[in-house]
Amino acid sequence: MKFRVERDVFADAVAWAARSLPVRPSSPVLAGLLIEASDAGLVLSTFDYETSARADLTAEVSDDGSALVSGRLLADICRSLPAKPIEMQLDGPRVSLTCGSARFSLQTMPVEDYPKLPQMPAATGTVSSNDFAHAVAQAVTAAGRDDMLPVLTGVRIEIDGSTMSLLATDRFRLSHRELTWNPQTPDASVAALVPAKVLGDTAKALTSGAEVTIALSSGDGGEGLIGFEGSGLGGVRRTTTRLLDGEFPKVRSLFPSEHLTVAKVRKDELIDTVKRVALVAERNTAVQLRFGDNQLVLDAGTGDEAQATEVIEADINGDDLTTGFNPQFLLDGLTALDGEYIDLAFTQASKPVVISSTDAGDEDSFRYLLMPRRLLS
């Protein structure tokens, strides 16, 4: 194996492939990044039996061949290289890398021990890469991070014709985002539970091209797989991941059909105020919000501890009420919203609030539901 490639193109492809490498691989070869050189160019790939990543790129290949090297080490090296072409060559049990005056020699692992990457399922449809990345970034806000509850660490993707819905919850909050996409079949109806971290990282990394292709296979036999394909620097990027098993909770019914109190506030002002007031909130205590007289009063801190109070303007329709929320969860939802103004809609103080944008346009249908926290007396 011997090839020459542009530094930026190679570094971008290595970073793409290495991003899904396991932190604690069950086998040493699963920490490897497979480099395959042929007349068609280079293919860089990683696979840990759950998530695969593949990057295709052009290169001047002198000798065909393949090598398996430490993915994270190669990624670290590529990030530090000067802006000059890279030459790599397999020499016995080692790979030499030369870039300008910099030279590295890397130990290889046995290629024959590396697992074969899964095939991409048949394409289900395409979606704007930027729209998809933004929608996913909003949806994953509410995804759980507790591996003891794996179902809640996923984002449920529901496809109904040209509408794609993204849902996530960690039991304390719920996100719901809809967007338009282009299905292969107009009457497509399918659902999948995708690991939130993989989905978020992939969507963010596939914005170089105009579109992302989504490929979804049935999970009826427990082998459900979803694949994503898009453009990267110098070539195509593909990733697949196994779908999560388990029944995602039926959360759509948690969004109430009517509200008794709706407060409209300036988003940035509320974010800044919550950040300031929360400075004195003890861990796991709520920030109190009092709605009334066309103003919102925020309080934190009790008794002999530090306290904070701040008032902002609010356009309130409905009954006065007092409630409280985990300040970080509240900030997560607020910062995920677009637009200048937001609505906080309540049925009653002890029930969840539904937060949505009032002026982000019809393209952004993101809703964030947050459970209240008990207020300290």
N, C-alpha and C positions, 0 to 999 in steps of 0.2 A: 504494500500500500504506500502510495506516494502522491501528494497533491499540493497545490498552491491555491490559496483563497484569500479574498479581501478580509482584512481584520474585522471590520464592523459587521460584515455579513456573517462571518463565522461566529463571532462573539454573541450576536443576537440569537443565532440558531442554538448555540450551546446553552445560553441562558433560558431559552424556551424549553428545551428538552430537560434541562437539569432542575427546573423549578418544581417538578413533581416527585423528585427523588425522596425516598423515605428517610427520615431522620435516624431511625434505628432499624435498618434492614434485617429481615429474618435470615438472609444469606448474603455473604459479601458481594456476590456478583450483582445483586439488586441495587447496589450503590454505584454500579457502573453506567457509563454512557457508551452506547454502541456506535461506532463510526464505520460506515460502509461507503467505499469509494468505487465508482464504476464510470463507464463512458457517459452515463446519464447525469453524473455529478455526485454530490454527497447526500447521504441520508444519516441523520443523527437521531437516535431514539433511546427512550428509557421506558421501563415497565416494571411494576412491582406487584403484578398479579391483580391489582385493583385499577390503577390509572396508568395509561400509556400516553406518551408524547412523542411526536415524530416531526422532524423538520427536514424539508427537502431544500437544497440550495445548489447553485451552480459553482463549479470549481474547475480548475485545470488539473485533471487527473492524469498522472503519468503511469501509475501502476494500480491496477485494481487490488482490492483487498479489504479487510475489516480488522478492527481492533476494539477491545473493550477496556476503557480506562476509568479512573475515578471521576464521576461526573462533577461533583462539587469542586474538586481540585482543579479540573480543567476550566470550569466556569470562573473560579477565582483568578486563575492565570490569565484567561482571555480578557477579563476586565482591566487588568493591569498592563496589558501590552501596549507598545507604542502604535501609532496610526500608520502601520506599514503592513505589506502582505505577509501572510503566515504560510510557512511551509511545514508540512508534517510528513513523517516517513516512519514506517514500521521497520525496526531493525532487531530481529530476533524477538526476545521477550519484552522489549521496550519500544516506546514510541518517542521519537525526537521531534520537538517543536522549535522552530526558529522564526523569529520576528525581529528584523533589524539585527542588532547586536545581541539581543536576548535569546538564550537557548535553554530549553528545558528537556529533561528526559523523564518519561513517565513509565512506571511499571504497568504492564498489561495483565488482564485476567483472562481466563479461558473463554473464548467466544462460544464454544460449543455448549457451555453450561448456562448460557443466557436464555431465558424463556422467549418463545416466539410471540410477537405482538399480535393482539387480536385484530381482526379485520374490521374496517369501518362498516356499520350497518348501512342499509340503503337510505338515501337521503329522504328526509321527511319534509323539508322545506328550507327556505332561506329567510334571513331577517337582516335589516340594516345593522352593521356592526356597532356603530355608535349608539343607536337606540337600544340595542340589546345590552351593551355594556352598562349604560346608564340605568336601565330597568333592573338589571341584576344587582348592581351596586345598591339600589334602593331596597330591593327585596331581601338581600342577605342581612340587612340591618337587624332583623328580628330572629334570625336563625339561632338555634341553640348551640352551645359549645361543650355540652356535657356528653362525653362518649358513653356514659351509662344509659343515656336515652338516645340511641343512634337515629331513630326516626326523626327526632326534632333537630338534628344537625343538618337536615337536608332542606332543599327548596323544592316544593311541589310545582312542577310545570304541567299546566293543563292546557291542552290545545283543542279548540272548538272552531273548526273552519279557519278563518283568517285572524282569529283572536287567540292570543297567547296570554295566559294568566300565570303569575308567579306568586306563590304563597309560602310564608315561613312563619314559624312561631317557636318560642322557647317556654311557653305557658304563661309568661308574664306580659308578653306583647305579641302583636301580630301584624305582619305587613302583607299588603295585597297590591300588586301592580299589574296592569293590563297594557298590552301593546299589540299593534298590528304586524302581521308577518305574512309570508307568501308560502302557503302549503303546497305540496306536490299534488294533493287531491283536495278539491274545494270543500268536501264534507268531512275532512279529517277530524277524528275525535280520539284523543289519546291522553294519557297522564303518565307522569314519571316522577320519581323522587330522587333528586340528584344531590350528591354531597355539596353542601354550600361552599366550602372552601375551594373545591375544584372548580365549581361553576363560576365563582367570583374571580378567581385567578385567570381562568381561561377567557372569560368574556372581556376582562380588562386587557389581556395580551393580544386579542385578535382584532384590534381597531385599525390596523394598517390598511386593510382592504375595505371595500365598500360594503361587502356582505359577509355574513357567516352562514355556512351550511350546517344545519342540525340534522343528525341522523339518529333515529331512535329505533331500537329493536324491542320486541315484546318481552316483558318480564314475567310472563305466565309460568315459565318453567324455572324461575329462579335465576336465569342467566341474563337478565335484562341489562342492556348496554346502551349508552348514549355517546355519540361522537360529535365533535365539532371540527369544522375545517374553515380556514380563512387564510388570508395572505400575511406574510411576514417579510422582513427585509431579505430580499434575494430569493424568495421561494414560498412554498406552501407550508402551512402549519396544520397539524392534525393532532387531536387528542381524543382519547376514549376513557370512559370510567364506568364501573359497574354501578347499577342503580341500587339504592338502599332498599332493603327488605322491610316489610312492616306496613301497617295501616296508618297513614297520615290522618290526624284528627280532622273531623268535619268542622272546619273553623269558619266557613262563610256565614253561618247563622249567627255568629257572635257580633257581626256588624248590625246594629239596630236599624230598623226601617224608619224611625222618627226620633227626633231629639227635642227636649224641652228647653234646653239652654244652648245657645251657640255664641261663642265669643270670637270676634275677628281682631287679630293683633298683627303688628308688624313683626315679621319673622326674625330679622336680625336683632331687633331690640329685645325680643323675648330671649333669644339665645344668649346674648350678652348679659342680660339680667340674671338668668338662671345660673350662668357660670359664676357670677359674682356672689350671689346669695348662697350658692352651694359650697362656697369656701368654708363656711362655718358649720356645715351640716356634718354631724358625726356619721361614721360609716354605717351603712344600712338604715339610715333614717331618711325620711322624706323631706322634700321641699314643699311647703304649704302654698296653695294658690287659692286666693279669695276673689271671686268674681262678683261685682256689684257696682252700681253707680257709674257705669261706663269706665271702670278702671279695674285693673288686675293688680292685686297686692301679693307679693311673694315674700314669704317668711322662712327662716331656717334658724335652728338653734333654740334651746329651751333652758329654763332654770338658770343655774349659775354659769353655764357655758357661754361661749361667744354666740352672739345673735346678729341677724341681719334682716333688714326689711327694705323693700324697694317697690315703687309703684310705677306702672306703665299704663298708657291709655289703651282702652279696649272698647270695641263696639259690641255691646252685649244685648242679645235678644233672648228673653226668657227669664226664668227665676234666678235669683242670686244663689250662689252655692260656694261651699268651701271643700276643697279636696287636697290631696297630696300625691306626689309621684317620686319614684326613684329618679334623682336628678340626671344620672348618666343615661338611663333609658329614655328619659324625656329629651335630652340633648341629641341622642342618636336619631330619634325620629325627626326632630326639627331640622337637623343638618341634612337629612336625606331628602327633604322637600325642596321643590323648586318654587320660584315666584317670590314676590315681595311680601305678600300677606298670607296668613294661614287662618283656618277655622278650627277651633276646638269645640267639638260638639258632644253634649252630655245628655243622658236620659235622667240621671240623678248622681249625686256626689259619690255614692258608694259603687257606682258602675263604671266600666271603662270609658275613657275618652277616645273619640275618633278624631284624629288630626289629619287634615288635608289642606292642600293649597287652594286658594281662592282665585288666583290669577296666573297660573302656570300654563294655561291653554288646554285645549281638549286632548292634546297628545299625551299629557301627563296625568294618568289616572291612579296616582299612588295614594293609598290610605294606610295609616298607621294607627293601630288600636293599642292602648296602653292601660294596664290594670292599675288602679290606685293603690297607694300604700297607706297603712294605718298611721294616723297622725298621733304624735306624742302629746299628751295633755300638759 
